[in-house]
Amino acid sequence: MKATGLIVEYNPFHNGHLYHLTKSIEQSNADVLIVVMSGHFTQRGEPTILNKWERTKMALANGADLVIELPYAYSCQHADLFAKGAVSILTHLHVNELIFGSESGNIDELIQLESITSGIDFQKSVRKWVQTGLSLPKANAKALEEFNFTKELGTSPNNTLGLYYIRAVNELQSPIKVGTLTRIHSDYRDQAPTHDKISSATSIRNLREQRADFSTFVPKNVQDILDEHYRQTNTYHTWETYFPFLKQKILTLTPKHLVEIHDVEEGIENRLYSAMMKSSSFEEFMDAVKTKRYTRTRIQRICANILTHTTKEWIHDLQLATAAPYVRLLGATPTGKQYLKSIKKDVNVPIYSKFDSKGHPMLKHEQSVTAAYSSILPEPHCTNLNIAEFSNFPLHFER
């Protein structure tokens, strides 16, 4: 069976994702589609609007055959580790081809760009611009101009993430073939819809929070899951809803203990503490903390690490530069199960179909992640989600 892999967040699943999924199957002639999906926090450090089980349902209902969890240790990280974790999982599962969406749509162009940007001379240029006080993204854009690449090619968000996927394939010496599809219209930064049927996940979340109609932009089964979640819990997961918990954490830990948290460096712990003392909302807190060097995305990831108590020592011990140490299955169709059965003897890491308290420390940390993520939910939903982390078997979906 030919397997094609996608790396996703589905926060939430929308028509653009459906296009990516169906076109990837067509382009690669896949027999089975495997998605590696972030759990409860995204690469940009945001809590996912719905939990991983609800988003797994969305993926399976719309064409995925296997949904695999990208562990928090990789999912809430800089793009290089995010990509390395996801690509290594797809490699473990003997995926033939990885297809990602990009603004470029030209895989040869992106492969050439990656070979330049991973070189020593380019990295020297980036460091030079960082030393002038620019943030890493802006320093990267300046370096691209020096090497005669357009700013748009190298800094468009999906092109950039695609470069990290290509780099991860190379660094892991993975046999996976890499392909791309041109994204249509919206990117994740769009705050409002830009197309009659395709909208970014950000704008859909904004519409849902405003109680506005978003049905044009998502499959009907996704709308039903979103509506049912809100009917039961009367809330969605956003940083604003976590603000009271985050405030309590930061002010209780104090700067002395904050410095132990992963990615808290260069005295930012003092800035976090003093800003939180004066802030009455998450947006007010962000405005007070972020700087040229500490972007909103990085601060959000730090906040997620604080909530989940992800420490420098714990991350260091994991040695994330190597391949992911296990595969955790969240859901499958009969086709997906058939594929897993056919490759299982050739997979060199454990495949978990259920939480294992004796498993790898990276897996056990998902308990803390879920505990933090569930904290905003009313009972019994908070308790039920924590129980699900231990007791859920992979979701089964008949198509």
C-alpha positions as CSV (number, residue, x, y, z in Angstrom):
1,M,0.0,0.0,0.0
2,K,1.3,3.5,-0.9
3,A,1.2,5.8,2.1
4,T,1.1,9.6,1.9
5,G,1.7,11.7,5.0
6,L,0.5,15.2,6.1
7,I,1.6,17.3,9.0
8,V,-1.3,19.2,10.5
9,E,-2.9,21.0,13.4
10,Y,-6.6,21.3,12.2
11,N,-7.4,24.1,14.6
12,P,-10.1,23.7,13.4
13,F,-10.4,21.6,10.2
14,H,-11.7,23.8,7.4
15,N,-12.3,23.7,3.6
16,G,-8.6,24.6,2.9
17,H,-7.6,21.5,4.8
18,L,-10.1,19.4,2.9
19,Y,-8.6,20.7,-0.4
20,H,-5.1,19.9,0.9
21,L,-6.1,16.4,2.0
22,T,-8.1,15.4,-1.1
23,K,-5.5,16.9,-3.6
24,S,-2.7,15.2,-1.8
25,I,-4.4,11.8,-2.3
26,E,-4.9,12.6,-6.0
27,Q,-1.4,13.9,-6.6
28,S,0.4,10.9,-4.9
29,N,-2.1,8.2,-5.8
30,A,-2.1,7.2,-2.1
31,D,-3.8,4.0,-0.8
32,V,-3.6,5.3,2.7
33,L,-3.4,8.8,4.2
34,I,-1.6,9.3,7.4
35,V,-1.7,12.6,9.3
36,V,0.6,13.6,12.2
37,M,-1.4,16.1,14.2
38,S,-0.5,18.4,17.1
39,G,-2.1,17.4,20.4
40,H,-3.5,20.2,22.6
41,F,-1.1,23.1,21.8
42,T,0.1,24.3,18.4
43,Q,3.5,25.2,17.0
44,R,2.7,28.9,17.6
45,G,2.0,28.2,21.3
46,E,-1.8,28.4,21.2
47,P,-4.2,26.0,22.9
48,T,-6.2,24.2,20.3
49,I,-9.8,25.4,20.0
50,L,-11.0,21.7,20.5
51,N,-9.3,18.8,22.1
52,K,-7.3,16.2,20.1
53,W,-10.0,13.6,20.2
54,E,-12.6,16.0,18.6
55,R,-10.1,17.1,16.0
56,T,-9.2,13.4,15.3
57,K,-12.9,12.9,14.5
58,M,-12.7,15.8,12.1
59,A,-9.7,14.3,10.3
60,L,-11.1,10.8,10.0
61,A,-14.5,12.0,8.8
62,N,-12.9,14.0,6.0
63,G,-10.4,11.5,4.5
64,A,-7.6,10.6,6.9
65,D,-6.9,6.9,7.5
66,L,-4.5,7.2,10.5
67,V,-4.2,10.1,12.9
68,I,-1.0,10.1,14.9
69,E,-0.3,12.5,17.8
70,L,2.7,14.8,17.5
71,P,3.9,14.9,21.1
72,Y,3.9,18.3,23.0
73,A,7.7,18.2,23.2
74,Y,7.7,18.7,19.4
75,S,4.4,20.3,18.7
76,C,5.0,23.5,20.8
77,Q,8.5,24.3,19.5
78,H,10.4,26.3,17.0
79,A,9.6,25.1,13.4
80,D,12.8,23.0,13.1
81,L,12.0,20.7,16.0
82,F,8.3,20.7,15.1
83,A,9.3,19.5,11.6
84,K,11.9,17.0,12.8
85,G,9.4,15.3,15.2
86,A,6.7,15.0,12.6
87,V,8.9,13.9,9.8
88,S,10.5,11.2,12.0
89,I,7.1,9.8,12.9
90,L,6.2,9.6,9.2
91,T,9.5,7.9,8.6
92,H,8.9,5.4,11.4
93,L,5.6,4.6,9.6
94,H,7.3,4.0,6.2
95,V,5.4,6.8,4.5
96,N,6.3,7.2,0.8
97,E,5.6,10.8,0.3
98,L,5.0,13.9,2.5
99,I,2.9,16.7,0.9
100,F,2.6,20.1,2.4
101,G,0.8,23.3,1.3
102,S,2.9,26.3,0.3
103,E,2.5,29.7,-1.2
104,S,5.1,28.7,-3.9
105,G,3.6,25.5,-5.1
106,N,7.0,24.7,-6.7
107,I,8.9,21.9,-4.9
108,D,12.1,22.3,-6.9
109,E,12.2,26.0,-6.1
110,L,11.8,25.2,-2.4
111,I,14.4,22.4,-2.4
112,Q,16.9,24.9,-3.9
113,L,16.0,27.5,-1.4
114,E,16.5,25.1,1.5
115,S,19.9,24.1,0.3
116,I,21.0,27.8,0.4
117,T,19.3,28.7,3.7
118,S,20.9,25.7,5.5
119,G,24.4,26.7,4.4
120,I,27.0,28.3,6.6
121,D,27.2,31.6,4.7
122,F,23.4,32.1,5.0
123,Q,23.4,31.3,8.7
124,K,26.3,33.8,9.3
125,S,24.2,36.5,7.5
126,V,21.2,35.7,9.8
127,R,23.3,36.0,12.9
128,K,24.7,39.3,11.7
129,W,21.2,40.7,11.4
130,V,20.1,39.3,14.7
131,Q,23.0,41.1,16.4
132,T,21.7,44.4,15.1
133,G,18.5,43.8,17.2
134,L,16.2,42.3,14.6
135,S,13.9,39.4,15.5
136,L,14.9,36.1,13.9
137,P,12.1,36.3,11.2
138,K,13.2,39.8,10.2
139,A,16.9,38.8,10.2
140,N,16.0,35.8,8.0
141,A,14.2,38.1,5.5
142,K,17.3,40.4,5.3
143,A,19.6,37.5,4.7
144,L,17.3,36.2,1.9
145,E,17.6,39.6,0.2
146,E,21.4,39.3,0.4
147,F,21.2,36.0,-1.4
148,N,18.9,37.4,-4.1
149,F,15.8,35.5,-3.1
150,T,12.5,37.4,-2.8
151,K,11.4,38.2,0.7
152,E,8.0,36.6,0.0
153,L,9.5,33.2,-1.1
154,G,11.5,32.7,2.0
155,T,9.3,34.3,4.6
156,S,5.8,33.3,3.6
157,P,4.6,31.1,6.5
158,N,3.9,27.9,4.7
159,N,7.0,28.2,2.4
160,T,9.0,28.6,5.6
161,L,7.5,25.6,7.3
162,G,8.0,23.6,4.1
163,L,11.7,24.4,4.1
164,Y,11.9,22.9,7.6
165,Y,10.2,19.7,6.4
166,I,12.7,19.4,3.6
167,R,15.5,20.0,6.0
168,A,14.2,17.4,8.4
169,V,14.0,14.8,5.7
170,N,17.6,15.6,4.7
171,E,19.0,15.6,8.3
172,L,17.1,12.4,9.3
173,Q,18.3,10.8,6.0
174,S,14.7,9.8,5.5
175,P,13.7,8.1,2.2
176,I,10.4,10.1,2.2
177,K,9.8,12.0,-1.1
178,V,8.6,15.6,-0.5
179,G,5.9,17.3,-2.6
180,T,3.9,20.5,-2.3
181,L,0.5,21.9,-3.3
182,T,-0.2,25.6,-3.9
183,R,-2.3,27.0,-1.0
184,I,-5.4,28.8,-2.2
185,H,-5.8,32.3,-0.9
186,S,-5.9,32.4,2.9
187,D,-3.0,32.0,5.3
188,Y,-3.2,31.4,9.0
189,R,-2.6,35.2,9.8
190,D,-5.7,36.3,8.1
191,Q,-8.1,37.7,10.8
192,A,-11.1,37.7,8.4
193,P,-12.3,35.5,5.5
194,T,-10.6,36.3,2.2
195,H,-12.3,33.9,-0.1
196,D,-15.9,32.8,-0.5
197,K,-15.3,29.2,0.7
198,I,-11.7,29.1,2.0
199,S,-10.8,30.9,5.2
200,S,-7.9,30.7,7.6
201,A,-8.2,28.8,10.9
202,T,-7.6,32.1,12.7
203,S,-10.5,33.8,11.0
204,I,-12.8,30.9,11.6
205,R,-11.9,30.9,15.3
206,N,-12.6,34.7,15.4
207,L,-16.0,34.2,13.7
208,R,-16.9,31.4,16.2
209,E,-15.9,33.6,19.1
210,Q,-18.1,36.4,17.7
211,R,-21.0,34.0,17.3
212,A,-20.9,34.8,13.6
213,D,-21.8,32.3,10.8
214,F,-18.8,30.3,9.7
215,S,-20.6,27.4,8.0
216,T,-19.5,28.4,4.5
217,F,-15.8,27.7,5.4
218,V,-16.0,24.2,7.1
219,P,-17.5,20.8,6.2
220,K,-20.9,20.2,7.8
221,N,-19.4,17.4,10.1
222,V,-16.9,19.9,11.5
223,Q,-19.5,22.5,12.2
224,D,-21.6,19.9,14.0
225,I,-18.6,19.0,16.2
226,L,-17.8,22.6,17.0
227,D,-21.5,23.3,17.8
228,E,-21.8,20.3,20.1
229,H,-18.6,21.1,22.0
230,Y,-19.9,24.6,22.7
231,R,-23.4,23.4,23.6
232,Q,-21.8,21.1,26.2
233,T,-19.1,23.3,27.6
234,N,-20.1,26.9,26.8
235,T,-16.5,27.7,26.0
236,Y,-13.6,27.3,23.5
237,H,-9.9,27.1,24.3
238,T,-8.3,30.5,23.8
239,W,-5.4,32.2,25.7
240,E,-7.9,34.6,27.1
241,T,-9.8,31.8,28.8
242,Y,-6.6,30.5,30.3
243,F,-5.4,33.9,31.6
244,P,-6.5,33.5,35.2
245,F,-4.7,30.1,35.4
246,L,-1.6,31.5,33.7
247,K,-1.6,34.5,36.0
248,Q,-1.7,32.3,39.1
249,K,1.1,30.1,37.8
250,I,3.5,33.0,36.9
251,L,2.9,34.9,40.2
252,T,3.2,31.8,42.2
253,L,6.3,30.5,40.6
254,T,8.2,33.9,40.8
255,P,11.2,34.8,38.6
256,K,13.5,32.4,40.5
257,H,11.4,29.4,39.4
258,L,10.3,30.7,36.0
259,V,13.9,30.6,34.8
260,E,13.7,26.8,35.1
261,I,11.0,26.7,32.4
262,H,12.0,25.7,28.8
263,D,12.7,28.7,26.6
264,V,12.8,31.3,29.4
265,E,16.1,33.0,28.8
266,E,18.0,36.4,28.9
267,G,16.1,37.7,31.9
268,I,12.7,37.4,30.3
269,E,11.4,35.8,33.6
270,N,11.6,39.2,35.3
271,R,9.6,40.8,32.4
272,L,7.0,38.0,32.6
273,Y,6.5,38.5,36.3
274,S,6.4,42.3,36.3
275,A,4.0,42.4,33.3
276,M,1.7,39.9,34.8
277,M,1.5,41.9,38.0
278,K,0.0,44.8,36.0
279,S,-2.1,43.0,33.4
280,S,-5.8,42.2,33.6
281,S,-6.1,40.3,30.3
282,F,-3.9,38.1,28.1
283,E,-3.7,40.7,25.3
284,E,-2.6,43.3,27.8
285,F,0.0,40.9,29.1
286,M,1.3,40.1,25.6
287,D,1.6,43.8,24.7
288,A,3.7,44.4,27.8
289,V,6.0,41.4,27.3
290,K,6.7,41.0,23.6
291,T,9.8,42.6,22.1
292,K,11.7,42.5,18.8
293,R,13.6,39.5,20.1
294,Y,10.7,37.9,21.9
295,T,7.9,37.6,19.4
296,R,4.3,36.9,20.2
297,T,4.7,33.3,19.1
298,R,7.7,32.7,21.3
299,I,6.0,34.3,24.3
300,Q,2.9,32.1,23.7
301,R,5.1,29.0,23.7
302,I,6.7,30.1,26.9
303,C,3.2,30.5,28.4
304,A,2.3,27.0,27.3
305,N,5.5,25.7,28.9
306,I,4.6,27.4,32.1
307,L,1.1,26.0,32.2
308,T,2.3,22.5,31.4
309,H,5.4,22.8,33.6
310,T,7.8,21.9,30.8
311,T,11.3,22.6,32.1
312,K,14.7,23.1,30.5
313,E,16.0,20.0,32.3
314,W,13.2,17.8,31.0
315,I,13.6,19.0,27.4
316,H,17.3,18.6,27.5
317,D,17.0,15.0,28.7
318,L,14.8,14.1,25.8
319,Q,17.5,14.8,23.1
320,L,14.9,16.1,20.6
321,A,17.5,16.4,17.8
322,T,17.0,12.6,17.4
323,A,13.9,10.9,16.0
324,A,10.7,10.7,17.9
325,P,10.9,7.7,20.3
326,Y,7.4,6.3,19.8
327,V,4.2,6.5,17.7
328,R,0.8,7.2,19.4
329,L,-2.3,6.4,17.5
330,L,-5.3,8.6,18.0
331,G,-7.7,7.2,15.4
332,A,-8.0,5.0,12.4
333,T,-10.2,3.7,9.6
334,P,-10.2,0.0,8.5
335,T,-7.8,1.0,5.7
336,G,-5.5,2.6,8.3
337,K,-5.6,-0.4,10.5
338,Q,-4.8,-2.7,7.6
339,Y,-1.8,-0.6,6.7
340,L,-0.5,-0.6,10.3
341,K,-0.8,-4.3,10.5
342,S,1.2,-4.6,7.2
343,I,4.1,-2.6,8.5
344,K,4.1,-3.2,12.2
345,K,6.9,-5.7,12.2
346,D,9.1,-3.2,10.4
347,V,8.5,-0.3,12.8
348,N,11.5,0.1,15.2
349,V,9.8,2.2,17.9
350,P,6.8,1.4,20.2
351,I,3.3,2.0,18.7
352,Y,1.0,3.0,21.5
353,S,-2.8,2.6,21.0
354,K,-3.4,3.7,24.6
355,F,-1.6,5.8,27.3
356,D,1.1,3.8,29.1
357,S,2.2,5.1,32.5
358,K,5.4,3.0,32.1
359,G,6.0,4.5,28.6
360,H,8.5,7.0,27.4
361,P,8.8,10.3,29.5
362,M,7.6,12.2,26.4
363,L,4.4,10.2,26.4
364,K,3.9,10.5,30.2
365,H,4.2,14.3,29.9
366,E,1.0,14.3,27.9
367,Q,-0.8,13.7,31.2
368,S,0.5,17.2,32.4
369,V,-0.4,18.7,29.1
370,T,-4.0,17.4,29.2
371,A,-4.3,18.4,32.8
372,A,-3.4,22.0,32.0
373,Y,-5.5,22.1,28.8
374,S,-8.6,20.7,30.6
375,S,-8.4,23.2,33.4
376,I,-10.8,25.7,31.8
377,L,-13.6,23.2,31.3
378,P,-16.6,22.9,33.5
379,E,-17.2,19.5,35.2
380,P,-17.7,16.8,34.3
381,H,-15.9,17.7,31.1
382,C,-12.6,18.6,32.8
383,T,-12.5,15.2,34.6
384,N,-13.7,13.3,31.5
385,L,-10.9,14.7,29.3
386,N,-8.3,13.8,31.9
387,I,-9.7,10.3,32.1
388,A,-9.7,10.0,28.3
389,E,-5.9,10.7,28.3
390,F,-5.5,7.4,30.2
391,S,-8.3,5.3,29.0
392,N,-9.1,6.1,25.4
393,F,-8.4,3.6,22.7
394,P,-7.9,5.0,19.2
395,L,-11.1,6.3,17.6
396,H,-12.5,4.0,15.0
397,F,-14.2,5.5,11.9
398,E,-16.1,3.6,9.2
399,R,-16.2,5.5,6.0
